[in-house]
Amino acid sequence: MTQNSARKFDADRAGEYASQSRIALAGYDACHELSACMLSAALGDGKPARVLVVGAGGTAGEIIAAARLEPAWSFVAVDPSPPMLELARAHLDAAGISDRVKTVLGTAEDIDPTLSFDAAIMIGVLHHLSGNEAKQEILTQIAARLLPAAPVVIAGNYRPYASQPLLMDAWAARWRMNGANPEEVQSKMNKILHGAEPPQSEEAVFSLLEKAGFVQPLRFFASLFWGAWLARRASTAI
């Protein structure tokens, strides 16, 4: 996530993030848990690993799930939003794993490029970046910090929202299911339509990954517009 896109994640949004994100993404916790399971399967269970987590602010769900599954993993977690990073730190403290996580206020570019990570996770970031150039850059920055053949989990919304009216109606119904009145539902949907810019398709996601130096993308989770993929950094430079 860039500094510009981080501005929308102010203190008010951070305060409601845990509840709102679980409504906006049906299967929020399952996505985080499966991300940990996929990385464990790719790396081999029980092996030590250093994991880069980009856009880690919020619930820190991806870190908590991975740390619970793999006690030998350590993490470097970066996020450009101070309120969101503070929220993540609070969750890490409550989970009792703060000693395994170094938190960094900033972006992927602020992580020392000489460090080599065994894996990376970036959940819920790509669709908040405006334009393909910003999306490409963050993936390239992640790839530059991974060991050859290291796995990465990327998750977020893809496809233009207006292109799938039935999915949009189902999304609105989910907010209604969770107690939102008609005005609140409309406000949520307007915010979705104007607050993010997803990749145009799964093929577009694959193209971004390939240009950044990743290979073998595999989707392992989907929920309305949301997808989650595991890919690997190429063994040799592309």
C-alpha positions as a Python dict, from the first residue, in 0.01 Angstrom:
ca = {
    (1, 'M'): (0, 0, 0),
    (2, 'T'): (126, 350, -82),
    (3, 'Q'): (117, 654, 143),
    (4, 'N'): (-162, 802, -72),
    (5, 'S'): (-386, 497, -46),
    (6, 'A'): (-315, 475, 328),
    (7, 'R'): (-489, 809, 392),
    (8, 'K'): (-832, 646, 368),
    (9, 'F'): (-740, 419, 662),
    (10, 'D'): (-767, 686, 930),
    (11, 'A'): (-842, 637, 1301),
    (12, 'D'): (-1219, 611, 1244),
    (13, 'R'): (-1182, 343, 980),
    (14, 'A'): (-926, 156, 1187),
    (15, 'G'): (-1169, 147, 1477),
    (16, 'E'): (-1438, -29, 1276),
    (17, 'Y'): (-1206, -237, 1060),
    (18, 'A'): (-1240, -573, 1236),
    (19, 'S'): (-1619, -583, 1217),
    (20, 'Q'): (-1659, -413, 878),
    (21, 'S'): (-1400, -627, 701),
    (22, 'R'): (-1570, -948, 812),
    (23, 'I'): (-1896, -828, 659),
    (24, 'A'): (-1736, -697, 341),
    (25, 'L'): (-1548, -1024, 288),
    (26, 'A'): (-1753, -1336, 351),
    (27, 'G'): (-1495, -1584, 472),
    (28, 'Y'): (-1250, -1324, 604),
    (29, 'D'): (-1102, -1552, 869),
    (30, 'A'): (-1104, -1856, 640),
    (31, 'C'): (-901, -1662, 381),
    (32, 'H'): (-638, -1573, 640),
    (33, 'E'): (-625, -1927, 775),
    (34, 'L'): (-600, -2083, 430),
    (35, 'S'): (-325, -1837, 339),
    (36, 'A'): (-122, -1969, 632),
    (37, 'C'): (-200, -2327, 532),
    (38, 'M'): (-95, -2267, 171),
    (39, 'L'): (236, -2110, 274),
    (40, 'S'): (301, -2394, 516),
    (41, 'A'): (231, -2649, 243),
    (42, 'A'): (462, -2464, 5),
    (43, 'L'): (748, -2426, 255),
    (44, 'G'): (710, -2754, 443),
    (45, 'D'): (556, -2775, 787),
    (46, 'G'): (772, -2718, 1092),
    (47, 'K'): (1055, -2541, 908),
    (48, 'P'): (1185, -2200, 1022),
    (49, 'A'): (1095, -1914, 789),
    (50, 'R'): (1104, -1536, 778),
    (51, 'V'): (783, -1396, 629),
    (52, 'L'): (726, -1047, 488),
    (53, 'V'): (371, -918, 543),
    (54, 'V'): (280, -614, 331),
    (55, 'G'): (-25, -411, 430),
    (56, 'A'): (-31, -578, 771),
    (57, 'G'): (-238, -315, 951),
    (58, 'G'): (-577, -403, 1095),
    (59, 'T'): (-656, -734, 1259),
    (60, 'A'): (-314, -890, 1186),
    (61, 'G'): (-522, -1199, 1110),
    (62, 'E'): (-281, -1336, 852),
    (63, 'I'): (9, -1313, 1098),
    (64, 'I'): (-181, -1459, 1392),
    (65, 'A'): (-305, -1754, 1185),
    (66, 'A'): (40, -1824, 1042),
    (67, 'A'): (214, -1788, 1379),
    (68, 'R'): (-32, -2030, 1539),
    (69, 'L'): (24, -2284, 1264),
    (70, 'E'): (404, -2249, 1241),
    (71, 'P'): (581, -2169, 1570),
    (72, 'A'): (921, -2142, 1396),
    (73, 'W'): (817, -1857, 1166),
    (74, 'S'): (907, -1492, 1230),
    (75, 'F'): (756, -1191, 1057),
    (76, 'V'): (833, -842, 932),
    (77, 'A'): (504, -652, 902),
    (78, 'V'): (483, -322, 714),
    (79, 'D'): (193, -78, 675),
    (80, 'P'): (185, 295, 589),
    (81, 'S'): (-117, 381, 806),
    (82, 'P'): (-26, 462, 1171),
    (83, 'P'): (-377, 387, 1310),
    (84, 'M'): (-396, 56, 1123),
    (85, 'L'): (-47, -48, 1232),
    (86, 'E'): (-126, 38, 1593),
    (87, 'L'): (-440, -174, 1568),
    (88, 'A'): (-234, -465, 1435),
    (89, 'R'): (17, -427, 1719),
    (90, 'A'): (-265, -445, 1972),
    (91, 'H'): (-392, -769, 1819),
    (92, 'L'): (-40, -913, 1810),
    (93, 'D'): (6, -824, 2178),
    (94, 'A'): (-326, -987, 2266),
    (95, 'A'): (-223, -1301, 2077),
    (96, 'G'): (106, -1313, 2264),
    (97, 'I'): (326, -1317, 1953),
    (98, 'S'): (468, -963, 1941),
    (99, 'D'): (816, -1099, 2008),
    (100, 'R'): (804, -1281, 1672),
    (101, 'V'): (693, -977, 1469),
    (102, 'K'): (891, -667, 1372),
    (103, 'T'): (649, -391, 1268),
    (104, 'V'): (752, -116, 1027),
    (105, 'L'): (558, 202, 951),
    (106, 'G'): (600, 249, 578),
    (107, 'T'): (575, 62, 250),
    (108, 'A'): (745, -239, 96),
    (109, 'E'): (1013, -5, -38),
    (110, 'D'): (1112, 76, 320),
    (111, 'I'): (1212, -285, 387),
    (112, 'D'): (1586, -337, 346),
    (113, 'P'): (1627, -488, -4),
    (114, 'T'): (1929, -685, 114),
    (115, 'L'): (1706, -890, 343),
    (116, 'S'): (1592, -1220, 197),
    (117, 'F'): (1252, -1356, 295),
    (118, 'D'): (1133, -1714, 268),
    (119, 'A'): (773, -1610, 192),
    (120, 'A'): (543, -1308, 169),
    (121, 'I'): (177, -1224, 224),
    (122, 'M'): (-21, -928, 91),
    (123, 'I'): (-394, -939, 164),
    (124, 'G'): (-645, -668, 77),
    (125, 'V'): (-400, -420, -71),
    (126, 'L'): (-386, -453, -451),
    (127, 'H'): (-736, -320, -519),
    (128, 'H'): (-666, -8, -311),
    (129, 'L'): (-379, 96, -540),
    (130, 'S'): (-471, 326, -826),
    (131, 'G'): (-351, 219, -1170),
    (132, 'N'): (-149, -76, -1294),
    (133, 'E'): (181, 102, -1239),
    (134, 'A'): (132, 116, -862),
    (135, 'K'): (7, -242, -854),
    (136, 'Q'): (306, -357, -1058),
    (137, 'E'): (551, -166, -841),
    (138, 'I'): (441, -315, -511),
    (139, 'L'): (458, -669, -650),
    (140, 'T'): (803, -597, -794),
    (141, 'Q'): (920, -464, -456),
    (142, 'I'): (798, -782, -285),
    (143, 'A'): (966, -1007, -542),
    (144, 'A'): (1297, -825, -493),
    (145, 'R'): (1294, -923, -126),
    (146, 'L'): (1211, -1292, -172),
    (147, 'L'): (1447, -1583, -213),
    (148, 'P'): (1428, -1766, -548),
    (149, 'A'): (1122, -1996, -564),
    (150, 'A'): (982, -1844, -243),
    (151, 'P'): (599, -1847, -221),
    (152, 'V'): (381, -1539, -199),
    (153, 'V'): (11, -1512, -113),
    (154, 'I'): (-176, -1227, -283),
    (155, 'A'): (-543, -1168, -202),
    (156, 'G'): (-791, -896, -292),
    (157, 'N'): (-1080, -797, -512),
    (158, 'Y'): (-1054, -835, -888),
    (159, 'R'): (-1283, -748, -1182),
    (160, 'P'): (-1456, -409, -1218),
    (161, 'Y'): (-1740, -393, -967),
    (162, 'A'): (-1991, -250, -1215),
    (163, 'S'): (-1926, -540, -1454),
    (164, 'Q'): (-2099, -786, -1220),
    (165, 'P'): (-2435, -641, -1107),
    (166, 'L'): (-2557, -971, -961),
    (167, 'L'): (-2249, -996, -739),
    (168, 'M'): (-2299, -633, -637),
    (169, 'D'): (-2659, -708, -541),
    (170, 'A'): (-2544, -1010, -340),
    (171, 'W'): (-2283, -791, -170),
    (172, 'A'): (-2553, -540, -78),
    (173, 'A'): (-2767, -823, 57),
    (174, 'R'): (-2480, -930, 282),
    (175, 'W'): (-2472, -585, 441),
    (176, 'R'): (-2851, -603, 482),
    (177, 'M'): (-2815, -949, 636),
    (178, 'N'): (-2588, -792, 896),
    (179, 'G'): (-2836, -524, 998),
    (180, 'A'): (-2767, -231, 764),
    (181, 'N'): (-3071, -23, 671),
    (182, 'P'): (-3131, 80, 306),
    (183, 'E'): (-2947, 411, 344),
    (184, 'E'): (-2650, 240, 506),
    (185, 'V'): (-2642, -25, 235),
    (186, 'Q'): (-2637, 242, -37),
    (187, 'S'): (-2358, 426, 143),
    (188, 'K'): (-2152, 108, 167),
    (189, 'M'): (-2198, 27, -201),
    (190, 'N'): (-2111, 382, -308),
    (191, 'K'): (-1795, 364, -100),
    (192, 'I'): (-1704, 32, -264),
    (193, 'L'): (-1760, 169, -616),
    (194, 'H'): (-1555, 483, -562),
    (195, 'G'): (-1298, 373, -308),
    (196, 'A'): (-1101, 105, -489),
    (197, 'E'): (-966, 2, -829),
    (198, 'P'): (-942, -376, -864),
    (199, 'P'): (-744, -547, -1140),
    (200, 'Q'): (-963, -602, -1446),
    (201, 'S'): (-966, -983, -1429),
    (202, 'E'): (-785, -1285, -1292),
    (203, 'E'): (-579, -1281, -1611),
    (204, 'A'): (-477, -925, -1524),
    (205, 'V'): (-366, -1041, -1179),
    (206, 'F'): (-161, -1317, -1341),
    (207, 'S'): (-4, -1068, -1581),
    (208, 'L'): (96, -837, -1295),
    (209, 'L'): (248, -1131, -1108),
    (210, 'E'): (438, -1251, -1414),
    (211, 'K'): (583, -908, -1491),
    (212, 'A'): (697, -881, -1128),
    (213, 'G'): (884, -1210, -1155),
    (214, 'F'): (631, -1457, -1013),
    (215, 'V'): (529, -1787, -1168),
    (216, 'Q'): (272, -2065, -1122),
    (217, 'P'): (-16, -1861, -970),
    (218, 'L'): (-290, -2079, -821),
    (219, 'R'): (-621, -1949, -686),
    (220, 'F'): (-717, -2122, -359),
    (221, 'F'): (-998, -1900, -227),
    (222, 'A'): (-1282, -1697, -376),
    (223, 'S'): (-1572, -1492, -235),
    (224, 'L'): (-1781, -1268, -466),
    (225, 'F'): (-1520, -1031, -618),
    (226, 'W'): (-1243, -1156, -390),
    (227, 'G'): (-969, -1397, -487),
    (228, 'A'): (-658, -1534, -315),
    (229, 'W'): (-363, -1682, -502),
    (230, 'L'): (-34, -1846, -421),
    (231, 'A'): (253, -1791, -664),
    (232, 'R'): (630, -1835, -645),
    (233, 'R'): (914, -1603, -723),
    (234, 'A'): (1088, -1734, -1030),
    (235, 'S'): (1399, -1942, -961),
    (236, 'T'): (1597, -1719, -1197),
    (237, 'A'): (1556, -1353, -1286),
    (238, 'I'): (1299, -1276, -1557),
}
